[in-house]
Each structure stands twice: as C-alpha cells, then as structure tokens.
Amino acid sequence: MCGIVGKAGRKIVKDANLLRLMRDTMVHRGPDDAGEWWSEDGTVGMAMRRLAIIDLSPAGHQPMLDKSGKLAIVFNGEIYNYRELRDELAAKGHLFKTSSDTEAILEAYREWGTDCVGRLNGMFAFALFDIPRRELFLARDRAGEKPLFYRHEEGRFWFGSELKSILADKSVGRKLNRMSLEYYLTFGYVPGELCILDGFVKLPPAHAMTYHIESDRLNVWRYWQLPESEPSTAADEEELAEELEALLKDSVRRQLIADVPVGIMLSGGVDSSLVTALAAATSNEKVKTFTVTFPGFGTFNEAPYARIVADHFATEHTELEAGMVQPEIMAELARQFDEPIADSSMIPTYMVSKLIRRHATVALGGDGGDELFGGYMHYSLILKAAGRFAFIPGIAKLFLRRGLETLLPPGFPYKDKALLGLYQNPHDIVRNGSYFDQRNAARVLAGHRSFQTTESQRFSFNKYHNERQGLSLLRSAMGTDFLNYLPSDVLVKVDRASMLASLETRAPFLDHRVIEFAFSRVPDSMKATEDRRKILLKKLARKILPPQLDIERKQGFSIPLGKWFKEGWGDFMLDVLLDEEQILFDKGRARRLTDLQSQGLFNYQRLYALTMFELWRKEYRISVGESHVFAARFE
C-alpha cells in the first residue's frame, strides 16, 4: 500500500523539493519508505510513500524501473494474483529480480501493453511511464477501492492518490466546483469522476487512461464493466450457494497473503462474519479479529455479536471500548478526507483502524456485500412501493412527491419511506435518503444567487440503467448503488480512515469474480424481495456461521450520533456553522435544523454534513465568495 504522486509536462517541470513536499503530504499512506524518480529530461517526475506489505526488502522500493530501464512505475494497492501472473510471464521468458507485485505489473505491461490491466486481480491505482513512447499509463481497480485524482491544464498534468498531494503545488487553483457542491448537499458525497474543486478529476473505477507528453492529449477508457446478461430465474439455489462459497473462500485465501500481520474488521454482521469464517477455514495461523464497542448504547454496541463469531471460530479477538468520543475528531477527519463526506461511520472506521494497526498492518472487511447481494433496506422498500403505487400516473407521482417535500420538514420521521413510492427512475431512487432536497438546499444556501446546469453537464446516476434497457427495478437500483454509493462513499470512507492509521484494508467481496457472479448468476429472487434481503448470502451464512448468531439484524460500524448530539456534539456543530468565517450556509437554517432536532426530528446527520463541509473548507482554505460559488438549482 502506498501513496503515489507525480507531475508531467511538455516543458521541464523538475522541482525535486516540490515533488517531495507533494509526496510527504501522504506520509500516513506509507511510513515505511519513500522514493522519487525523474526522467532524464526533467519533464516527468513520480514519487511514492510506501507501506511495505509484500517483499519488505529494499527490492520492493518505488518508483520501480524494469530491467531495461524503459519503464517506471508508482503503484498503490495489492495484486492478489501476482504469483500466477509471475508464473505465466516467466513461462514467456520474463525474468524477475524481486518478489513484489509491483514488478509483476511492469512485466505484464511489457507483455500485453495497456491490456495488462484486465489481467490484474486486486485493488490498485498506478501510473506507469513508458519512456520511449513518452506516455503515462494510469489505471484504477474495477470497484474503486484505491483512489486516483488528476488535473490537466495546457501542457501540464498532475496525478495523486490524495487531492492534498496535488494541492501542495501552490500553482494549482482551489476553486469550488458548483455542481459537486450540489451533489454533496444531496447525497453527502461527490460522485463519480466529479471533484469538489474545479479542474480536478477522479479517474473512475474500472477505467484506464494515457497521457502523451508531446501531444498533451488524454485518452480515457473503461476496461471492465458489470455483466450485461440477466441471471437465469431457473438457477438452483443450492448450487449457487456452493459456487459463492468457493469464490469467496478463494478470494479470502488470496487476500490473506502478506508479509506482515493480517487481521479482520469484525462487526458481527453477516458480511464480516463470513469473511472471518472463511479466513479461519483457510489460514494456517490463528485469525485475528477486531471490533469497536459502545457500551450502554444498545443496538450500536456490536460487541456481543462479534464475540459470538470470534468464540465460534476461536479467533484472537480484541475489542476497543469507545465510550464517548469528542467531536473534535471531526476536524481531524476533515483534514484527512480530500473531499467532504457526510458519512459519520468514518469515525468508528478510523477508531477500529487505529486499534488494528497496533496489532496488524492489513485488515480484511465485509465491504461490498450489500451492493452485490441485496442487503440494503431500501431494496425491499422500493419493491414494496413499486407494487402498491403502480396505479398512480407519473405526473401525479411528481406532484405528490413535491407536495410531501414541501409540507414535511427536514428530519420528519418516515419521510423518505413515504417518498419511495413516488420515485420513477434510478436517478430518483438514489435520491432517497438525501440530505437536502431542492427546496431545503436552496434555503441552506440562501444569499447566494442560483445557477442552472444543462442536462449534458450533469453527472448521471442513470448510466447503468440507460446503458442496459429492460433492467428489473432491483437490478437497476443495485447497479446504481454499486457504481455510485459504493466507490464514492463507502470505499472513500474506508480508504481515507484506514490509511490515516497507516492500515491497509482489503475487501474479499470485491474480487471481480465475485462481482461478476453476483450480477450474472444470482437472480433477483435470491437477492431481495419485499420482506427479505441477502437471501443467497444468508443461506451460506446459515451453513457456516454459528447458529446462535442473529443474521437478520443489520448494523455495521456506526455511532450513536443522535445521543452524542445532546452531549456536546450538537453545540460543537452549531459553533462551527455560526462562526463568522462561515459564509456559505445560512446561519438561520442551521439554527432551525438544530431546533427541529431538539423537537424530536432527525437532523443530526444533516448538521454533520454541513459541519464536515465547513471544517473541510477551512482546512483546505477554499474561498466561497460570490465569484466562486453559487446556490444550486436542484432538479
């Protein structure tokens, strides 16, 4: 695991001190080693911070050159099939001087060119410079576990694992992107290739790109996509469960490989419990498991469930008793996250990452299980609503939806559930549970004149739906979540929070073979119905997990933010939002949301979202003057 950064241009860009400064903004991503490389003509520089996981010797140092000296690479992530790749390439005559997976990428590129990325099984973001071709080749893993930002101006190009690494170059602008602000206020994250700052782009998951130095041209393409074929409704449930078990077991086996200690983030839910079970069945050593506990907070305390799993599989189990966490942790996390994110589960993720890092350098988790196998409650609610409200004409649904959004105040109980039956397409569905609808977002941004965006400029949540006609409602919703919520929220949260603790996290469910199985082999009826979820996955869970574990409950790593709000967090958030330097969000609306919270409505997550944005803005010194940001027209 590493943090990578680089810059290139048609003219000489060499500035060794600046490149080191950019690199060392990410020391948390790689405390074990650091390196840099410049092309002979000074037009390309690449650097990295290394967290040593595989081949701990100096031979694994990056940037790494191939034996010909014509290729240079910086790489963040892990290639789980690197041993198989090495064997295949060795049979073709390739020679290896290290035992690292980094060198496997170099040799794979020498053999297959840019097509090599389709042969990689892992989580990765890398930049490879082909010196004779004068071309940078960059790629990101299929699910989007590892981040990669870039910026392209006339004759200049930057890339980095974290936005802060590029921003260390003071010549780079810091202007807020208006459309991204719109999406943040709606969803609590900045989706897809969009970035919160103008001029920056995130390379999307499952995409690769080239940048040619002399022509100053970018070429971006998708190298992998979700299967298009619909699963057969005649599939045998027993056979599918066996196939799933074999796939997951092999994925866990591969992801346990490391030259450092490995642990498991165990929440006590189905996904992480299955990872624990399969790790125990695969590993030759005693499995280490870790969880965060919140004694006295009822359903938020995962300890009893995690303990059932740990005891059953005789793991070496460690618990962190969190107690009351101080709200100042928000400022620490705002500093780490390159873009604001409103997911408060970043807090327990960071806490358990710090705990694990005392005992291990790598941790496996259960991320991806919900998006692949139908675990979210809204899947059942969507199906239920679609049946009960199918008779209502589309125009009537639109008017009813707008009426409810207008009449019901923010945080009104069951408002989201009431609106579910009135949504008509995946773009609407993904808006369910949004932080601010059009009307309330406009109020929050009062005082800033509005702007409009054309449909061609808007990021489309409908891509999965539009590219595949005739999809079922469930498949469309799950595909939308996999392509948007998973990489833009869940995986961002896990990457930034764990890497702040210098911990590498891995997700066995996101092996592309498991993903392809879920979307091409498992029919809707084995994923979710109106009253059941994760049907196939729970069948496997009943087979291999302890019988006393309640597999129907769903919690995961989360915090009792509603209770903490009354114990200091609310005052902290309001202080941030009422500060005289806070000029983006309307202070009266902040007070109003706080008042509604005290009256029994549920607005603490909305206040958390606004507070995290303002803490992020201050940390990154982003101006919000009228010339830079305008209130969005939400549609």
N, C-alpha and C positions, 0 to 999 in steps of 0.2 A: 504494500500500500504506500502511495506516495502523493505528494503534491507536485504538479508539473506546471511549468510556465514557460513562455517564450515569446519572442518578437522577431519579425522579419520585415524586409522592405527592399525596394529596388536600389536604394542608396545605402551607404554604410550606416548601420544602426548600432554598431558596437558601443556599449557602455557597460563595462563589467560591473561597476558599482551599482548601477541601477538594476541590472538583472539579478544581482544577489539580493538587493533590497526587495524586489518583487518575490523572489523565491522564499525569502525568510519571513514574509508575512504569513507563511503557511508552515512554520516550524512544527506546529501541533500535528500536522499531517505526516511528518517524517522527522522525528527527533534523533534517529539513529545515524543519519549520514546526509551529506549534501554534495551537489556537484553542478557543474556548468560546462557548456561546450559552445564554441563559436566557429562558424565556417571561416575558412581562411581569408575570405574577402570581407568579413565582418558584416555581412548582410543578414545572417541568421544566427540567433542565439537561443539556446534552450537550457533550462535548469530544472532541478528537482530537489525535493526533500524526501528522504527515504525512511519508511518504517519497514524494517527488514523482517520478512515473513518466510520467504523461500530462498535458499542459498544465502546464508548470513555472512558469508565470506566477502572480502573486498571484491571478488569477481562479480558480485551482483550489483556493483556500483553503477549509477546512472549519472548523466547520459551515457548510453552504451553504443559503441560502434561495432558493426560487423567486422569480420576478419579482413575484408577487402578495404575497409576504411571508407566505403562509398555510401554507407547508410548510418544514420544516427537516430536514436530513439529516446524519448522520455515516456514512461508508462506508469499509469496509476491503476491498480487493481490486481486481479488474480486470474490466470488462465488455468482452469481446472483440468483441462485435457492436455496440458503441456507435455506430459510424459508420452502420451500416444502420438502427439504431433512430432516430438523429437524422434521417436522410433520410425515414423513414416518418412520424415525428412532424411534421417540417417540412411535409410534404405535407398534413398535417391542420391546419396553421395554427399550430403551436407555434414560438415564437421562442427562440433560444439566445443567451446572452451570453458563453458560454465555449466552449472546445473540449474540455471534460473529460467523462469518462464518468459522473462524479457527477451532473452536470446532466441527463444522459440518463435516469437513474433517476427524478429528480424529475418530469421531464416525462412519463415513462412512467406514473408513478403518477397524475398529473393526468388522463391519458387513459383508463387502464384500472383505476385503483384497485389493490387488493391483487392482482388478477390479473396485474399487470405482471411479477411475479416469474417467471412461466412463460415470459416472452419474453426473459429475460436469459440470454445465453451467457457464462459466466465463473465466476470464483471470487469469492465475496463473503459478507460479513456486514454488514448495515446496520441502522440504526434511523432511522426517518422519523417525525417528529411532525406530525400533521395538526392544526393549531391550532384551526380551527373545530370539528372533531369531538372535540377533547380526547382524542386517541387516538394511541398509539405503535404503529407498524407495524415489526416486525423480521423479518428473513429470513436464511436461510443457504443457501449453494450446494448443489447436488444431491449432490456426492460428499463434502462436508465438508472442503474444503481450508482454509477460513477459520473460526476458532473464534468462538463466542459463548456466554458464560456469562450467567446471570441469577439473580436472587434476588427472591422476592416474599414480603413479610410483609404483615400487615394495614395497608392504606393506604400501603404503600411498595414501590418497585420499583427495582432496580438492574440494569444490564447492562454488559458489558465484554468486550473482545477477550481479555483475560487475567484470570484469577482474582485475581491480585495487585492489579489496579486497583480491584476492588471491596473487597478486604480493607484497602485504605488507609483506608477508613471504619472507624474503631475501634468504631463502634456495632454492627458486624456480627459475629456469633459465629463461632467457629472450632472447631466440634466435629466430630470424625472420624466419618464415615459408616461404620457397621459392615458393611453389605452391600458397599459399594465396596471396603473392605479385603479382604473375601472374594474378590472378583473380581480384585483386584490380585494377590493371592498365587497365584491360579490362572493368570491369563493374562499378568500383567505390565503390565496397563493397566486403566483404569477405563472400561467400555464405555458406549456409547450416551448417553442423557440423564443417567445417573448422574454424580454428582460425589463426590470424595473427602471433601468437607465437607458436613455436614448443612445443609439449607436452600438449597443451590445446585443449579442445574440447567444442563445444557448443551442448548441448542436443537439437536435432532438435524439431521443433513444433510437437505436437501430438505424442510425444514419452515419454516413462517412462523407468526407469532403477532401478536396485537394485545393491547395493554393499555389499557383505558379508564380514564382518571384518576378520573372521578366515581364510577363504579360499582365501581372497584377489581377489575375482572374481567379474567382472561386467557382468550384463545381461541387454541389451538394447533392447526394442521392441517398435513397433508402435502400439498404441491402437486405432487409428482412421485414416481414410483416406477419400479422396474425393470420392463421389459416382461413381461407375463404369458404371451404366446404362446411356444410352443416352436418353435425353429428347424426348418425342414424338413430331413429327413435326405437329401433328394434335391438339396440345394443344390450348385451347381457350384463346386469349389474355386478354379478359375482366376478366375471372375467375382467370387467373394468376396474374393480377394486383391487384385484390381484396385479393388474398391469400398473395401476397407480402406485401400489406399494413397492413394486420393483423399481420403477422410475425414481421415486423419492428416496428409496434406500441407496440407489447408486449415486444420486445427487449428493446426499448426505456424506456418503463414503468419500467422494471426490473432495468435498468441501472441508472435510476434517484434516486433509493433508496440509501440513505446515511444519516448519522447523522451529516453531515456538508453541507455547501452551495455548490450547483452544478451549473455550467454554461455550455455554448456551444461555441465551436470554430466555428464561422460562417464566411465562406469565401465568401459567395454569390453564390457559385456553387450549382449544383443540390444536391449533397450528404449531405452536411452540412445543406442546406436549408430544405431538407426533415426531417432530424433529428430535426431541430428546429420546423417544423410544427407539427410533431408527439409529441414532448415534450409539445408543447403548448396545444395539444388536450388531453394530458394525465395528466399533472401536475395540482395539486390543487393550486399551487403558480405561481406567475409571473415568466416566464422564463428569465434567464439572458443570454445575448449573447455578444460575444466579437470578434473584428476583428482588424487587423493591416492595417493601411493605408499608402500609399506612394504618397502624393500629388505631382502633377507635373510629375508623371511617367506613365501616360497613362494607358495602359492595366494592369499594375502591381498594380494599385490602386483599391482595391476591395470594397472600402467604399460605393460607390453608390448602388451596387448590394446587399451588406449585409444590407444596410439601408432599401431597398425595403422590404426585408423579415422581418426585425425587426419591421418595422412600421406595416406591414400587420398583424403580429401576436402579436402586442403590447408587445414586449419583453422589458426588461430593458437592453438597448443596450449601450455598451461602446466601443469607438474607441481609438486606440493608433496610434498617428501620428508619424511614424518612422523617416521621413526625411532622412538625410544622416547618415548612420551607419559607425562607424570607423572600419577599417579592423582588428584592434587588437582583435575584438570579435572572430576571427578565433582561436587565441591562447587559449582563454577561453574555446571554444567548443572542441578543440583538447584535452585539459586536461580532459574534461568530457567523451568523447567518448572512450570506451575501445579499439576499433579498428578504424583505419582511415576510413572515409566515405566521399565520394565526393559530396554528395547531398547538395547543397547550401541552399535548403529550410529549413535546420536545423536552419538557422538564424531567419527567421520570426516565425518559430515554437517556438523557445526559447523566442523570444520577446513577442509573444502573450501569452505564458505560464506565463511569469513574470507579464504581465498585469492581467491575470485572477486570479493569486494567491493573488492579493491584495483584491479580492472580493469573491473568492470561493476556495475550496480545490479540487474539482473534476470538470472535463470538458469532455463533450461528443464531438466527432468529426465524420467526414464522411469517415474515412479510410476504405478501402476495397471495396467501391462501384465500382471503375474502374475495379478491377480484377474479380469481381463477375458478373458484368453486361455489360462488354464490353465498357469501357469508353475511352480507350487509342486510340489515332490517329493511332498508328501502326497496330491496328487490321484491320482497313479499308484499310490501305496501303498494308498489307500482302495479303488480299483477292483480292485487285485490281491487284497487281503484279502477284499473282499466276495464274490469268486468262490470263493476257496479255503475260506472258513469259513462259507459259506451254509448248510451242512448242520447246523451246531451250533444247537440250540434257544436261544431268547433267554434263558431262565433259566440255562442252562448257561454262556452267554457272560458273564452278570453275575457268577456265582460264580468263573469263571476269571479275569475281569478283577480282581476284588477280591483273589483269591489272588496274582496277579502283583504287584499294587500293594503287597501286604503283604510278600511274600517278597523282592522285588528292592529293594535300597536306592536312594536318590536318586542319579541320575547313572549308573546301571548302563547299559552300552552296549546299544543296540538295544531298550531297554525300551519306548520309545514305539512303535517299529515292531511289537513283539510285541503291544501293546495295540490297535493299529489294527483288527485283525480282530475284536475283541471289542466294538467300539462299535456302537450300534444306531440312532442318530439324529443329526441335525446338531448338537444340543447336545453329545452325546458326542464327535463328530468334532472340534469346535472345541477340545475339551479336550486333544486330542493335543498333546504337547509342552508341557503345562502345567508351571509351575514347581513347584507343590506340590499333590499330590493331597490328598484329605480327611485321610488318616491323618497325613501329614507336615506339613500345615498346622496340624493340632491340636498336634503336637509343637512346632512353631516358636513357637506362641502359648501354650505351657504356662504355667500360672499365672493365666490369665485365664479366668473362667468362661464357659461356652459359651452361645450363644443359638440360637434357631431362627427361621427366616423362613418365612412361608407362601408357597405357590406363587404367589399373586396378587401378592405383594410383590417377587418375584424378577424381575430383568431377564431377558428371554427372548431367547436366541440363536436360538430356533426361529421367530421371527416370519416370516422369509422362507419357511421350509418350511411353516409352519402356514397361511399365507395362500394358498398355492398347492399344492393337493393333486396328487399324482401326479407330482411332480418326479423327474427322474433323480437318482441319488446324486451325480453330479458337479455337476450344476446346483445342487443344494441346497447342497453344500459351497462352491461358488464364490460363490453368492449370500450365504451366511452370512459368508464372508470379506470380501466387498465391503461389507456393511452393518456389520461389526463391526471386524475387524482393520485394514482399510484406514483408516477415519476415526478410529479410537480409538488406533491405534498409529502406523502409517506416516505419516499426514498430520500428526498431532500432532508427531511427531519432526521432520519436515521444516519445519513452520511455526515451531516454537519455536527450533530450532537455527539456521535461516537468519535469522530475524528478530533473534536475538541479535547477529548480524553486520550487521544492517540491510540484508539482501539479500532481494529478492522472488523467490520460486521459483514456477514455473509448470509444469503437468503436461498436455501435449497429449493424452495418453491419456484424460484425464478430461473432455474435451469431451463433453457429454451425448449428442451424436450418435454418437460412437464407443462410448460405453457402451451405448446402445440397439442399435447394430449388433451388438455382441458378444453381447448377451443375446437378441436377437430373430432374428438372421440366421445366426449361426455354430453349427452343431450340435456336440454333444459330441465326435463323432468327429474334428472339426477343432480341438479344443482339447487334450484329453489322453486318453491310453489307458494301459494298464498299463505300457508301456515308452516312451512318447513324451509330450512336453509342448510347449505353444505351437506346435502343428502348423501352423495357418494363419499365425501371425505369423512363424514361421521360414521358411515358403515365401516370404513377402515379403522376409525378410532375405536369403535366398539370391539373390534377384533384384537387390537394390540395395546390399548390403554387400560389402566386399572378400572375395573367395573364400578368402583365407588366414586369415580370422578364424574362430576356433572358436566357432560359435554354439550348440554343445551344452553348453558349460560354463556354470555359474551361480555367481556370487559376489556382485556388487554391492558397495556401500560397507559394509565390515565391518572389524573389527580383530582381531588375533591375541591375544585376551584370555586364552586358555589359556596362552600363553607368557608374556605380561606378568604373569600371576598369580604366576609363580615369580620375577619380577624386581621385586618391590616392591608390586604391586597387591594381592596376597594379604594381605600384612602390613597395608596400609592399610585394607582392608575389615574385617579382623578387629579392628583397633584401634577402628574406628567401632562395630562390633557388640558389643564387650566394654566400651565406655565405660560408666561408672557411670550416666550420664544416659539410657542406652539401656535402657528397662524394658519395651518391648513384646515383643521377640523373645527367646526363651530362649537364653541365652549358651552353655549346654552344647550345644544343637543347632548353633549357629554353629561351635563348635569341631569338632563331629562332621562337619559338611559340609566343613570345611577339611581334616580328616584323610582323609576319603573322596577328596577331590580329590588329595591327595598320594599316595594309594594307586592312582591311575590312573583313578578315576571322573571324571565330568564334572559338577562342581557350581559352577564359577566363575560361570555365569550366574545360578544361584540366589543365590549370595552377592552378586553385583552387584545383584540385585533387592532384597534386604534392605538392602543398604548405601544404595542410592539412596533407598529409602523413609525410612530414618533420617536421611539428610542433608537430605531434603526436610522431614521433620518438624521438625528443629532450625531450619532456615531460616524456616519458617512458624510456628514457636512453637506447635505443636499439642500439647495435653495428651493423654496416653494413660493417665490414671488410670482405676481400675476403674469410675468413674462414666461414663466416656466411651467406652471400647472394650472389647469382649468377644471372646473367641475365637469364630470362626465354626464352625458345623456344616456341613461341606461335603457336598454330596449329588451 
